[in-house]
Amino acid sequence: MIILDDTLLSDELFDISFACDLNACKGACCIEGDLGAPLELDELPVLEEIYDEVSAYMTPEGINAVKEIGTHDIDPAGNPVTTLVDNKQCAFVFFDEKGIAKCAIEKAWLDKKIDFQKPVSCHLYPVRISRYAKFDAVNYHCWQICDQALVNGKKLGIPLFRFLKAPLIRAYGEEYFEGLEAYYAQYNKTQKK
């Protein structure tokens, strides 16, 4: 574990190579599991505000789930999460022409219909953040559906933290990411000794 600012980071962010391969996994992280993606409290009103634009990209099942439950649900621990369709896929999923699950929120953002890319927890996956009173724990979430991303990352030589550069900057800022790069440079020196 390393400490940077108010975060405690798993060494796996530097030890593991990772690069999503959507052709292999088909976006399984958006359709597998038993809970929706974690949401920040300040994202809840944003989801409400952008829903009309986003719904144009959603599946009928996703739209029905939002009509029934709302733009977010509450997990057993009392935390907000994205709404699911039949306790499986995220309500905000759509499928492209290759059958790959993609995010309707991000598609609306890419089409410049909204200015919110997607929930930060989705952007950061396979990293999950656990918030505590004095620090955030930043950990790698190991799930077999991402096995091909590990192979792809190793082939491309991309450490996990670099694959997540944009969302880490979004979550903690440019200076924070520069600190991760400085740590990684030092870490590599000590590994080569």
N, C-alpha and C positions, 0 to 999 in steps of 0.2 A: 504494500500500500504506500502511496505517496500523498503528501499534503501539499496542496496548492491553494493559496488564498483560503477561502472557507469551504474547501472541498477535500474529501478523502477519496482518492482514486485507486481502483484496483490495478495491479501491475498488468493485468490482462489487456488493458488498453494499449500497452506498449509491446507486450509479448506476442499477442495474437495478430495475425494478418487476416484481413477481412475485406471483401468487396461483393456486394449483392450481385446475384446472377438470377435475374427475374425469369429468364427462359428456363432455368432449372427448377426454381421453387414455385413459380407462378404466383408470387405474392402471398404465400401461405400465412405469413405473419398477420395479414389482415383478415384471414378467414378461419384460422384455427384458434383454439384456446377457449377458455370458459369465462373470461372477463373482457370487457372493452378496454381500450387503451386509456391509461391514466390521463386525466385532464387537470390543468392548473385552474385555480378558482377564477383568475382573470380571463380564461378562455371561454368560460360558460356564457357570458353575455355576447361574446364574439360569435359563437356558434349560432345563437339565436338570431343575431343581426344578419349573418351571411346566408342563413339557411335557404331563403328563396332562390338565391343565385346558385347555390350548391345543388339544390334538389333537382335541377335540370339535368345533372349528370348521374344521379343516383338510380339504382334499380327500383322497380315498383315495390319490392319487398322491403327495401331500406326506407323508402318513403312511408310505407305503412307502419314500420317499426317506430319511426319518429313521431308519426301521428298518434300512436298508441302510448309511447313511453316519454317522448320528448327528445330534444337534441342531445341529452346526456342521461345517464342512469347513475345509480349509486351502488358501489360494490358492497360486499358484506362487512367491510371495515369502515364503511361510511364515507368513502372517497368517491368523487365524481369520475366517471369513465364514459367512453363513447357508448352509445346505444348499440345493441347487437340485434341481429335478425335471428330468431329462434335459438338464442344463446350460442351462436356460432360466429358468423361473419359480422364485421363491423357494418353498421347501417350506411356508412358513408363510402362503401365500396362500389365500384363499377368494374366491369370486365371488358378489356380491350379485344380487338379482333383475334388475338392469339389466345384468348381465354385467361389472360394474366389479370389478377386482381390489382386494381389501382385505386388511388384515393380521389374521390369526387371533389373533396375540398381542394386538394392540390391541383387537380385539373382546372377548376374554376380560377385558381390563382394563376396557373400557367396561361390561361386564356384572358388574363387581366380583367376578370369580372369582379374579383375581390382582392384585398391587399393582405390577406392572412394565408400563409402557405399551407399549414396544417398544424395539428397539435404538436407541441415541442416533443412530447414523449414518442410520437410516431416518427418524427424527424430524427431523433436520437437513437432509435432502435438499431442494433441490439443492446444498446446501453440503457439502463434504467437508473433514474435518480430517486434516492430515498432522502426526504428532507427531515432534518432533525433541528432542534432549537438553535444549535450553534454551528452546524455544518451540514453540507450535502454529501451523501455517499454516492459515488458515481461508479457503478458496477456493470460488468458485462453479464448479460443474460444468455446463458448457453441453452440452445434449443436445437434439436436435431434437424429441424426444418431448414436451418441455416448452414448445414454441413457443406453444401456446395459453395457457399460464400467464403468459407474458410479455405477451401481448395483454391478458389478463384483469387482470393486475397494473397495467398502464398505465391501463386503463379505470377501475380502482378507486383508482388513486393510492397503491399500497402498495409502498414500497421493500422489497427483499428481506429486509433485516435485520429489519424490522418483521413481515413475514409469518412469520419464524422466531423471534419473540419467545419463545414458550414453550420450544422446544428449546434456544435460546441460553441462557436462564436455567437450564434443566436442566443444561446442560453447564458453564456458567461462573458462574452466580449472578446475582441481581437487581442488585447493584451494578455488575457488568460491563455488563449491558444498559443501565443508566443512563448509563454511560460512552459506549456506542454512541450513545445519544440525544443526549448533549451534543456529541459529535463531529459528528453529523448536523446539529444546529442551527447549529453554527459553519460547517460545510461549505456549508450552504445560503446563509448570509450571504455567503460569499466567492464563490459561484457567481452571485449576483445582482448583484455589483459590475460 
